[in-house]
């Protein structure tokens, strides 16, 4: 796989993850009543936790990248997790509801706390994220650095986009558009889950 193709897949997976409704999405929409830039600030708080975590995952994988059993385990867990995410988004496409959440006093603090205290986020990086980092490691340190920045830029772009639109008020996401978005992301994640699992099985057969 070329690096460009890998990066494109990583960006698609990253966008699918950040677009899934959750605490950060809900708080971003709440903070948007105060500032159109709230999403950008929340993304910065999110990055303060995520970048050190990405480095930790990279460090561990660089030193364990020849461990086939670990690669297989990460691939299988990541595939199952992506499948769960995809089915969850398809379910959301049917329900098309956004979870309620209190508005935090500080957008930056909200980004930090909602990231650090989110088990879903930690599980994502222990499975799907670790699989992506393994792919990035194959392209060296620069490949990993570009991947890490691109992943965070997906968070920044989406959350800033949400708060900018939310600040203007109104029902900016029509039900049809929201359903279509979640359906497309859900199908993509289910497809990627199959690739993760197939790759892991192939490594087992070696």
Secondary structure as the mmCIF struct_conf table of DSSP 4:
data_model
#
loop_
_struct_conf.conf_type_id
_struct_conf.id
_struct_conf.beg_label_comp_id
_struct_conf.beg_label_asym_id
_struct_conf.beg_label_seq_id
_struct_conf.end_label_comp_id
_struct_conf.end_label_asym_id
_struct_conf.end_label_seq_id
HELX_RH_AL_P HELX_RH_AL_P1 UNK A 3 UNK A 19
BEND BEND1 UNK A 20 UNK A 20
BEND BEND2 UNK A 22 UNK A 22
HELX_RH_AL_P HELX_RH_AL_P2 UNK A 23 UNK A 31
TURN_TY1_P TURN_TY1_P1 UNK A 32 UNK A 34
TURN_TY1_P TURN_TY1_P2 UNK A 36 UNK A 37
HELX_RH_AL_P HELX_RH_AL_P3 UNK A 38 UNK A 64
TURN_TY1_P TURN_TY1_P3 UNK A 65 UNK A 66
HELX_RH_AL_P HELX_RH_AL_P4 UNK A 68 UNK A 95
HELX_LH_PP_P HELX_LH_PP_P1 UNK A 102 UNK A 104
BEND BEND3 UNK A 105 UNK A 105
HELX_RH_AL_P HELX_RH_AL_P5 UNK A 107 UNK A 116
TURN_TY1_P TURN_TY1_P4 UNK A 117 UNK A 117
HELX_RH_AL_P HELX_RH_AL_P6 UNK A 119 UNK A 126
TURN_TY1_P TURN_TY1_P5 UNK A 127 UNK A 127
HELX_RH_AL_P HELX_RH_AL_P7 UNK A 128 UNK A 137
TURN_TY1_P TURN_TY1_P6 UNK A 138 UNK A 139
HELX_RH_AL_P HELX_RH_AL_P8 UNK A 140 UNK A 167
TURN_TY1_P TURN_TY1_P7 UNK A 168 UNK A 168
BEND BEND4 UNK A 170 UNK A 170
BEND BEND5 UNK A 173 UNK A 173
HELX_RH_AL_P HELX_RH_AL_P9 UNK A 175 UNK A 205
#
